[in-house]
Amino acid sequence: MKGAYGLIFAVFLGLLGGVLNWLYLENKTRDVASVSFLGIAEGVSVAPGQPLAGRHFVEVRIPERHAKNLQDFVYLYDDRATLEGSPATRDYEGGELVFRADHRTPPAELKLDDNEEMFWVPVDSRSFVPSLVNPGDRITFIVPVYASQPTRLGSNAPAEDVAESVADAVVGPTEEIGPFRVKSLGDRLGTLDVMKASRRAPLQERQIGIVVDITKPEEVERAKRLRDRLATSDYRNIGIILHSSN
C-alpha cells in the first residue's frame, strides 16, 4: 500500500514539476523583447495597383535578438497607416512581410550628375523585350557593319522603300559596343511594375537612354564609336545584350 502511495506521490510531483516548468517558460517568453513587423494577413491577395487597406495587414512579432537590422528592410507594424490607400507595387499573398523596397514611386524627373551626359538609341522593339530592361541595367549594343551602306531615306519614307533600301545593303559582321548604363526607356525612369502601380503607361520604350561618365576616357571613346556606327547604319537593325546585374 505504501508503494502505491509512493507511486501516486511521485506522479503528482512529476506533473507539478511540468506545470511549474511550463509557467516559468511562459513568463520568460512574455519577458522577451520583440519587434512588430508589418505582414500580409493569411488568405489575403493583393494585385499590383490595388490600394492597400488596413484589413490586408497583420502584426508579425519577432524576438528582438533575431530581428537585428530587419527593420531597415521591412516596414514596422506601426508604419501601416503610411501605406494604407497607396497602390501595391507587386502581387502580395498572405504570410508575406512588406518590404520597404516594394513601396516605391517612379522618379519624378530625369536627373544627371555633373559628370554625366546622356543620349538615346532607338532600338527595334522586336529585337528586345522592353519590360525586361530597367534603368540601372547594363547593356551592350549589337550594331551591323555594312560593306555598302543603306540608302538614307527621310523619316516619312514609305515602309516598302525603307525595307528595299536595307535589303539592297551588303551586311558584314556585327560589332558589339558597350557596356553602357541604361538611364531611361522612353519616359520610363524606374521599373515597369512601379510605373504600372502608379497608373502610368510607359511611352516610347524602344528609345533607350544611356549614360556616359565624361570623366572616364574609355566610356567617352565607346560612346563616340557607338554614335559613329549608328550614324553609318542609319540606326537600323540594332540589337542589345543585357548583362548580369551582379
C-alpha positions in Angstrom: 0.0 0.0 0.0 2.8 2.3 0.9 4.3 1.5 -2.5 1.1 2.6 -4.2 1.0 5.9 -2.3 4.6 6.5 -3.1 4.0 5.9 -6.8 1.0 8.3 -6.8 3.0 10.9 -4.9 5.9 10.6 -7.5 3.4 11.1 -10.4 2.0 14.1 -8.6 5.4 15.6 -8.2 6.2 15.0 -11.9 3.0 16.7 -13.0 3.6 19.6 -10.6 7.1 20.0 -11.9 5.8 20.0 -15.5 3.2 22.7 -14.8 5.7 24.8 -12.9 8.2 24.5 -15.8 5.6 25.5 -18.3 4.6 28.5 -16.2 8.2 29.5 -15.9 8.8 29.3 -19.7 5.6 31.1 -20.4 6.6 34.0 -18.2 10.1 34.1 -19.7 8.7 34.2 -23.2 6.5 37.2 -22.3 9.5 39.0 -20.9 11.4 38.6 -24.2 11.6 41.9 -26.1 10.2 41.7 -29.6 9.8 43.9 -32.7 6.4 44.1 -34.5 6.8 44.0 -38.3 4.2 44.5 -41.0 2.9 41.5 -42.8 0.1 40.5 -45.1 -2.8 38.6 -43.4 -3.4 35.0 -44.2 -5.9 34.5 -47.0 -5.3 37.9 -48.5 -4.3 38.5 -52.1 -3.4 42.0 -53.4 -2.8 42.7 -57.1 -0.4 45.4 -58.4 -2.2 48.8 -58.4 -4.8 47.7 -55.9 -4.9 50.1 -52.9 -3.6 48.6 -49.7 -6.0 48.7 -46.8 -5.8 48.1 -43.1 -7.6 44.7 -43.4 -4.7 43.5 -45.6 -2.2 43.8 -42.8 -1.2 41.7 -39.8 1.3 42.1 -36.9 4.3 39.8 -37.1 6.2 39.7 -33.8 9.9 38.6 -34.0 12.2 38.4 -30.9 14.4 41.5 -30.9 17.6 39.4 -30.8 16.6 37.8 -34.1 15.3 40.9 -35.7 18.7 42.6 -35.8 18.6 45.1 -38.7 15.5 43.6 -40.4 13.7 46.9 -39.7 16.0 48.6 -42.2 14.3 46.4 -44.9 10.8 45.6 -43.6 8.1 48.0 -42.5 7.3 48.1 -38.8 3.7 47.4 -37.9 3.4 50.9 -36.6 4.1 52.2 -40.1 0.9 50.6 -41.6 -1.0 53.9 -41.6 1.5 55.4 -44.0 0.8 52.6 -46.5 -3.0 52.5 -46.3 -4.5 53.8 -49.5 -1.3 53.6 -51.5 -1.2 51.2 -54.5 0.6 47.9 -54.2 3.6 47.7 -56.5 3.6 43.9 -56.9 1.5 40.9 -56.1 1.1 40.2 -52.4 -0.1 36.9 -50.8 -0.9 36.1 -47.2 2.1 35.3 -45.0 4.5 37.8 -46.7 6.3 40.6 -45.0 6.0 44.1 -46.5 9.5 45.2 -47.6 10.4 48.9 -47.9 11.9 48.3 -51.3 8.5 47.3 -52.6 6.9 50.6 -51.8 8.5 52.8 -54.4 7.3 55.6 -56.7 8.7 56.4 -60.1 11.3 59.1 -60.3 9.6 62.4 -60.9 12.2 63.8 -63.3 15.4 62.9 -65.1 18.5 63.9 -63.2 22.1 63.7 -64.4 25.2 64.2 -62.3 27.7 66.9 -63.4 30.0 64.3 -64.9 27.3 62.6 -66.9 25.9 63.0 -70.4 23.1 61.0 -71.9 22.0 60.1 -75.4 19.2 58.0 -76.9 19.5 55.0 -79.1 16.4 53.8 -81.0 16.1 50.0 -80.9 13.5 47.9 -82.7 11.2 46.5 -80.0 11.2 43.2 -82.0 14.9 42.8 -81.1 14.5 43.0 -77.3 11.8 42.9 -74.6 11.5 46.4 -73.1 9.7 45.1 -70.0 12.8 43.1 -69.0 15.1 46.0 -69.2 15.2 48.6 -66.4 17.0 51.9 -65.7 20.3 51.0 -64.0 20.8 47.8 -66.1 24.0 47.5 -68.1 23.6 46.7 -71.8 25.8 46.3 -74.9 24.6 47.2 -78.4 24.9 44.9 -81.4 25.4 47.1 -84.4 25.5 45.9 -88.0 28.6 46.6 -90.1 27.7 47.4 -93.7 30.1 46.7 -96.5 27.8 49.0 -98.5 25.5 51.4 -96.7 21.7 51.5 -96.9 20.3 54.4 -98.8 19.4 57.3 -96.4 15.7 58.0 -96.6 13.6 60.6 -94.9 11.7 59.9 -91.7 8.4 59.9 -93.7 9.6 57.5 -96.4 7.2 54.6 -97.1 7.9 51.3 -95.2 8.4 49.5 -98.5 11.2 51.9 -99.6 13.0 51.5 -96.2 12.8 47.7 -96.4 14.1 47.8 -100.0 17.0 50.1 -99.0 18.0 47.8 -96.2 17.7 44.7 -98.4 20.0 46.2 -101.0 22.7 47.0 -98.5 25.5 44.5 -98.0 25.8 43.5 -94.4 29.2 42.4 -92.9 29.9 41.1 -89.4 28.2 42.8 -86.4 30.0 44.7 -83.8 29.3 44.7 -80.1 29.8 48.1 -78.4 29.4 48.5 -74.6 28.7 48.1 -71.9 26.6 51.2 -71.1 24.3 52.0 -68.2 20.6 52.5 -69.0 19.1 55.7 -67.6 15.6 55.5 -69.2 13.4 53.6 -71.6 11.4 56.2 -73.3 9.8 58.2 -70.4 10.2 55.3 -68.0 12.8 56.1 -65.3 12.1 53.2 -63.0 10.8 49.6 -63.1 7.7 48.8 -65.1 5.8 47.4 -62.1 6.2 50.6 -60.1 5.1 52.7 -63.1 2.0 50.5 -63.6 1.2 50.7 -59.9 1.2 54.5 -60.3 -1.3 54.0 -63.1 1.1 55.4 -65.7 1.7 53.7 -69.1 5.3 54.0 -70.4 5.8 55.7 -73.7 8.4 55.2 -76.5 10.2 52.4 -74.6 12.3 51.5 -77.6 14.2 54.8 -77.2 16.9 53.7 -74.8 18.7 56.5 -72.9 22.2 55.6 -71.9 24.6 57.5 -69.6 28.3 58.2 -70.2 30.7 59.3 -67.5 32.6 62.1 -69.3 35.5 61.8 -66.7 36.2 58.3 -68.0 38.0 58.4 -71.4 37.2 54.7 -72.1 33.5 55.4 -71.8 33.7 58.6 -73.9 35.5 56.6 -76.6 32.9 53.8 -76.6 30.1 56.3 -76.8 31.8 58.1 -79.8 32.3 54.7 -81.6 28.7 53.8 -81.0 27.4 57.1 -82.3 29.6 56.8 -85.4 28.5 53.3 -86.1 24.8 54.1 -85.5 25.0 57.0 -87.9 26.6 54.9 -90.7 24.0 52.2 -90.2 21.2 54.8 -90.2 20.0 53.4 -86.8 18.7 50.2 -88.4 18.9 46.6 -87.2 20.2 47.4 -83.7 20.0 44.7 -81.0 21.1 44.7 -77.4 22.8 42.3 -74.9 21.6 42.6 -71.3 24.3 42.0 -68.8 24.0 40.4 -65.3 23.1 42.8 -62.5 25.7 41.1 -60.2 
